Amino acid sequence: MAILIDDPRWPAHGRLWAHLVTDTDLAELHAFAAANGIPRRGFDRDHYDVPEEAHARLVAAGARHVDGHELVRRLISSGLRVTARQRREEKGTDR
């Protein structure tokens, strides 16, 4: 069981964002996020988007810092990864 976080390098809304994921169980991820002040609206199907200013606090709370490649690899291995195709299908825009 691990909560993982990558580097805050994704720009949006005038700030940088990191991804927070689990390699086992989404309930565990939601509980960790809630316990650390990350709002549910930050959840995007298989990860939370978290602002750069929360990164160090989440690592101190127990999230394991990994690079983006490791984060995606672990998410895929867990079976929790939602692919781009699945995202399009959910929105009804798959072509």
Secondary structure, DSSP 8 states (H G I E B T S, - for coil): --EEE--S-EEETTEEEEEEEESS-HHHHHHHHHHTT--GGGB-SS-EEEEGGGHHHHHHTT-EE--HHHHHHHHHHHT----HHHHHHHHT---
